Amino acid sequence: MRSCYLPPVFPVLALVLMPFLPFVNSAGLWLGLPKMMVWGGFWCLMFTPALLLSERLMARSGEEE
């Protein structure tokens, strides 16, 4: 697997594992919102920098070839 495909894997794993993480899937609020909503929103927003990094890594590897 090429290294340019790795950055988006972290947000995907965080979102897939969200219901199984005990500190996220519990009663309580973060910033006045349910924990799962904050966790999911944060990792959805982290897709943008992860995809940007992935795109730049692919562009750099394309220039070398």
C-alpha positions, 0 to 999 in steps of 0.5 A: 500500500502506498503511503499517500493512501494512509492519511485518510485511514485515520479519520475513517477508523475514528468514525468506524470505531466511534460506537465501540469507544467507551469514552465516546459512547457514554452519557455526557457532554463535550462543548454542550453537545453529545460526545458522539456528535462532537467526535463525529463532527471533528473527524469529519472535519479532519477528512479535509486536511487528510485528503489534502495531504494525500493529494500532495503526496500523490502529486509529489510521487507523480513528479518523481516518476 
